[in-house]
Amino acid sequence: MNDEELISTREADVLHLRLNRPDKGNALSASLVARLAEAVEAATCDEHLRLLVLSGAGRHFCTGFDLSDLDHETDDSLLARFTRVELMLQAVYRAPFATLALAQGRTMGAGADLFAACTERWIVSDAGFAFPGAAFGLVLGTRRLAALVGPACAAQWIESGQAIDAAGACASGFATRQIRADDMEAEQARLRARVSRLDLATQRGIHAAIDAARRPRADAGDAEDLARLVRSAARPGLRERIAAYRAMQGKH
């Protein structure tokens, strides 16, 4: 078994990044976020890449921000970690090529935000989603979610912290499709053929034009998202709010 937190596989013009912390639900540790950010940055500089695939090893895609070592965190260290998560999500969101997230099992918090940042968002077999960050005062990924599902739906999901099943994710547009695990290889092959049909310059030009429509205020929007996240995470008592949320969850 590979003991790396992130497994990178390149096949022609497709890069596959697999989160590899199955015993932790592929939760985003500080080191995993750093490795993801480095890999996405390198991919963005690759002039030959057409598709980036993100998946998770084991039962779950990504159960969110890793809080397993909360006792050793401070408000400042948590602020820094959440900031790095947002910057990584922005890098995925503005990638100059197609991006595909393959979700299964639990896809929570920052893991659901990572799913939302991709242009193609597939549920493999079954998956459940939730956005619990607002319960401890974080504003993370809200604008990107609202762009996918609409402001009213995003507000309901975030404010309630409700669980979203696969049917709800697909009906809302949060997930672009649901496929069987047995069909995944064939479906990915169809996507690869689609994004490789045109010459690279044309394909990237089309992607850029669609991306401009998807996020017309890209630079300003990214800065605003980061500012909202920093303001929310910088409020004193972040670690205590997270600890209180975890204690409450443990009672249910």
C-alpha angles and dihedrals in degrees: 000000000000110000095200116114091222124035115201121197124179123199114175106298096348124091119196119198114189121192103227110195099100093156088059096042087255089287114180109258119186091256094048091052090050092051092047091050092049092048094048092047091051091047091051089056091051106101093195101053118111104169136028117196122198121194141153130236118236129005100333137049096214129327093203136249113006108243097165092114097043094133089066095047128093130202088258096050091048091049090053092048094049090048090054090050091054092048090050091050090051091052091054092045094053097041111140093229138052116289127201127195119195110201128191133161116354116007107176142168111327088009090059088046089054089051090049092051092065127088094223116042116185130181111214110210097320139343141171127212137199139167107213099159095097089062089072096036105268126141103200129152095350098132093048091050093048090052089058104040104019130258097276095051092044091051092050094049095045099040095045097039086217124168115252117208127209094265092052092046092053096042091052095048092246088118117038094208147345119230137179117254089237090058097047098096093050093045092050089049089055091050092049090051090050096051091043098049095089128053113272097252092052093045092051091045091054091046091051092049092050090045090054089056092044093054111013094176095046102155096037091043093052091050092048092049091051092047092051091049093048093048092050095045093043094062107112116260100038094141091049092049091052091047091050091050092051091049091051091049090051090060093059 
